[in-house]
Amino acid sequence: MSSAQGPSAEEGMLVALCYEANGSCYRTLHSFVVQLAIYLACALGTLITVLGNLLVFIVVSHFKALHTPTNHLLLSLALADLLLGLTVLPFGTIRSVESCWYFGDDFCRLHTFLDTLFCSTSIFHLCFTSIDRHCAICDPLPCPTKFTVRVACIYTGVGWAVPVVYTSVFLYVKAIAEGLGHFLRGMPCVGSCQLLFNKLWGWLNFPVFFPCLVMKVRYVKIFTVANKQARLINNISRSIGSQLHVGASKSERKAAKTLGVAVGVYLLCWLPFAIDTKVDSLLAFITPPVLFDILIWFAYFNSACNPLIYVFSYPWFRKALKLVLTRGIFCSRTSTVDLYQE
C-alpha cells in the first residue's frame, strides 16, 4: 500500500493521524509548551489584527474631518484586514497548531475563498494607496482634482470586485477545476485543506500579486522625488540664508522614511510566500508544512502592520484615538472636531 493510502498498522503506533481512516493526514505532534507558545503567538497576531483595524474603522467612520478620498481607501483596507482577522485567522490558528483541518470540506473551500479574497483585497488597496501617495507627492497641485471621492469609490470597488471574481472562478467554477485536474498535486489526504495546491497555482497567482509590482515601482519613485525635493529645499534655503530648510528637510525625509518602511515590511511579509508558491509548484511541493505555515503567517502579519504603518503614525489618528478612548464614539460633539488643528 502506498503512503497516499495512509500508514500501516505499525506506523500508526508511532505517528498521530488526523482521523482514524485510510488516507488520513499525519498530525504533527508538539510538546505542550511548544503548542501553547504557537497558540499564544497566533492569538496575539489575530488580536492585534482585529483590534488595530477595528480602531481604524471606528475612527475614520466617526470623525467627519476624516471623510476624505484617501481615508476612504484606508477605511476599506481596514475592513478587509479586520474581516481577515475575524473569519480566517482563528481557524488558521487551529490548522497551524494541530496540522489538521477539522471543519469539513465545504468550510475548507469557504475558508480558502475568504483567505484569498481578503488578502488579495488588502494587496489591491495597498496598491491604490500608493497611487494616491504618488499623486500627492509627485504631482501635488492637481492631485485634489484628480483623486476625488468618486475615484476613491471606483478604486475601492475594483479592489473588492477583482479578488471576488478571481477567487470565485478558481474555487467554484467546476469547468476550471476539471480543466486543471491533470495539474493537481495528487489526491489530498483526509484532514487537509489545500484546495489550491497544484502545479500551476504559483504562476496563476501572478495576476493577484501584480499590484505588488505597481506599488513597489511607485514607492521607489516617491522615495526618489521626496529626497530630491528635500535636497532642492536645502540648496535654495542655504543660498538665501534661511533656516526654514531644516524643518522642511526633516518633513520630506520623514515622509520618505515612512514609505521606505512600508515597502520593507510589505516585502518582508509577502515576498517569501510569493516566491515559495512559485518555486514549490515546480519542485513537487517539497516545502515542509511547518515552514509553509510560517510563510503564511508572515503574509497574514502584514494585515496587522497596516494600521501601524498607514494610520497609527498620523498625528490626527492619535488625537482621534484619544478622543474615542476618553469621550467615547457616542458623543455627537466629537464627530465634528477638527483633528488637523494643532
Stockholm file with secondary structure:
# STOCKHOLM 1.0

chainA/1-342         MSSAQGPSAEEGMLVALCYEANGSCYRTLHSFVVQLAIYLACALGTLITVLGNLLVFIVVSHFKALHTPTNHLLLSLALADLLLGLTVLPFGTIRSVESCWYFGDDFCRLHTFLDTLFCSTSIFHLCFTSIDRHCAICDPLPCPTKFTVRVACIYTGVGWAVPVVYTSVFLYVKAIAEGLGHFLRGMPCVGSCQLLFNKLWGWLNFPVFFPCLVMKVRYVKIFTVANKQARLINNISRSIGSQLHVGASKSERKAAKTLGVAVGVYLLCWLPFAIDTKVDSLLAFITPPVLFDILIWFAYFNSACNPLIYVFSYPWFRKALKLVLTRGIFCSRTSTVDLYQE
#=GR chainA/1-342 SS CCGGGCCCHHHHTTSEESSSSTTBCEECCCCHHHHHHHHHHHHHHHHHHHHHHHHHHHHHHHCGGGCSHHHHHHHHHHHHHHHHHHHTHHHHHHHHHHSSCCSCHHHHHHHHHHHHHHHHHHHHHHHHHHHHHHHHHHSTTTHHHHSCHHHHHHHHHHHHHHHHHHHHHHHHCHHHHHHTGGGBCCCCCBTCCCTTCBTTHHHHTHHHHHHHHHHHHHHHHHHHHHHHHHHHHHHHHHHHTCSHHHHHHHHHHHHHHHHHHHHHHHHHHHHHHHHHHHHHHHTTSCSCHHHHHHHHHHHHHHHHHHHHHHTTTSHHHHHHHHHHHHHCTTCGGGGGCCTTCC
#=GC SS_cons         CCGGGCCCHHHHTTSEESSSSTTBCEECCCCHHHHHHHHHHHHHHHHHHHHHHHHHHHHHHHCGGGCSHHHHHHHHHHHHHHHHHHHTHHHHHHHHHHSSCCSCHHHHHHHHHHHHHHHHHHHHHHHHHHHHHHHHHHSTTTHHHHSCHHHHHHHHHHHHHHHHHHHHHHHHCHHHHHHTGGGBCCCCCBTCCCTTCBTTHHHHTHHHHHHHHHHHHHHHHHHHHHHHHHHHHHHHHHHHTCSHHHHHHHHHHHHHHHHHHHHHHHHHHHHHHHHHHHHHHHTTSCSCHHHHHHHHHHHHHHHHHHHHHHTTTSHHHHHHHHHHHHHCTTCGGGGGCCTTCC
//
